[in-house]
Amino acid sequence: MTSAVDAPYSVELVEHAPATRIALPDAVGRALAASGIVDAAPDPYAPGLWSLKAGSKVGAVAVTAPGGGEPVTVRVTPKVPIVRLFFLLSYSLDPGRSWRDGEVEVAEHRDLLPALAHAVERQVDRALRQGLSQGYRAAEEAALVVRGRVRETEQIRRRFGAMLPIEVAYDEFTTDIAENRILRAAVERLLRLPGIPRDVRRRLLHQRARLRDVTAIARGQPVPDWRPTRLNSRYHQALRLSRVVLDGASAEHGPGGLRIDGFLFDMNKLFEDFVTTALRDTFHGRGRGSDGHTVRLQDSHHLDEAATIRMKPDLVLYGPDGTPCAVADAKYKSGRPGGYPDADLYQMLAYCTALGLREGHLVYAKGNDRHAAHQVRHAGVVLHQHALDLDQEPSGLLTDIEEVAQRLANTPRI
């Protein structure tokens, strides 16, 4: 397939779709190739044409080649419908609450970035509806009166024994707290991204105005931490979505003067987070946590006796005595269209061998058979491969997760 794009350049791709041949200036093509956002290679037989293929990263970014010029906007659409993607995302963020139908309408948006911007703006609006939350923030300053406690060491070091001004430290009750700073940073980040609809951008500007007295987080500064409490409960959803925006922000400067500005979301990580969170939640819901069983994610183990070869399965279920009962790994996309990738099987066999398990479980997004099992020769190990259909109602998807959890619970030990 060959297509051309008009200036300013805009490229529309679909996640994991076959490569597309597009007419691009060499500088733009090289910028895309250097960015790593998509696989980009010049056509050796047709100068001016580039082959572009999207992987698992979805979203939108603007890429500017070194030396300036018109940026190229790359939009990668996920294969999973937006409403389903947001269920996976919200469940991973907060399995106890999940994404409620009708709470934020995202199905009207075909692309991820407009839907995410709309969802963040709606959640920020709900969080701020009762006004900005306030809290105590540690402050230090030089003052003419004593407030809080005197910083004696700083007073001596900076004032050389002078009585005024006084170096003090105190707790200030203010709206300039971590929660509000995170919301403002997410809103401002979205306002800089390409492809935000005009009506959503207008509402985001309104939210920024409500947060105008909150200190902005400068580019390059770390995002402050926050802890969910009863007092900030109305902020929880807005804060979790805001962290998604900030964590998914692409690097703004690449090698050789390349500039990249946008939002990219890794479907591999989203699928892994959803599967492991849902399985853990399923085990806790069945009461396994109360009978001494525990679920740990990304727990570190070693393949060899000398503990030099480390491995980190996505999920390990432990029994009351602390020994592994089951192991699972989530794999968003298989390596070849006609079947499951062999490398995943080798990896799972290593997990089972090191953990002393007779069965291992690989969980994929649908694209293969619903379930396959392989008896490993001379090892007495069975490797299971499960496929989840992501394009179904949440209740059906969670039922499929329950079936996988049941198989994990019945895993025999060697």
C-alpha angles and dihedrals in degrees: 000000000000127000139163129223128212126228123299082049118237124181122194116199137165124227112266092351120144116281118280124214111223132178107240136158110257092245091056093045092050090048091055092046091051093047096064090216091119135002105265127180133162118246105249092207100041117047112215095029122106130192111226126187127177122219128191097309113101131183135064134294137173113223121196119193120230110278094034127258130141113334121233116230114213119195119187115192119207119237090225112082112257094244091054092046090054091052090054090047097047093045090052091050097045117002093178093060105023125178111309118216111252095013091109119005107225100149090085089068118077096192128063100231098054089046092049093047090050092049094048092048092050092048093047089050091053091047093052098039091101092042132269115317116242133211145157118285125186111243134184126192147141109262139175092229132043113262122170109336132340115247095223097182092051091044091058095041097047104028101035093222097317115145096220138086099028123217105227139172124204144153112257123204103222148138089240093095134134094262094056092042091055092050092049092048092052093047092049091046091054091048089059095051126097122247101030108148116246096243092049091048090052091053091046089054088054091052091049089053090053088054096044095116092054118097112256119233107239119227110273094023117119118256109249120247123246133190124215110242138160090259095058097036093120088059098052101095093040091050094048092050091044090056089052089057094047095043092048095050110123123232108276095211126042134183120304096014094306111155121208122180123172149069126287127183122198110222090195091063094041091054093045092049093049096047095047094043093047093048091048091048091049092053092048090048091055090056095250090131090060094054094056100270117129134190121215127187123214091358114176121242136159130236097206134053092242090058093232098122108066124197131183115198115200093238135011124182114210128200128227090272092055096251121130115264101177142359132206138179127195119221117183099197131021120235098239132028096233098056150333120313115258093218091068090055092052090050093050092047088056090051092051092047094050094043095044096241130146094209136039130190131217117188119202137178111255115281099102136051115310092246137001131177129197125197107212113224117248091356106081089224126131119204115204124202118196127188122206121204103223093186096075138088114290092246091057093047092051090049089056089050089053090055091052090048090052091055090048091051090054095051110133122220125235 
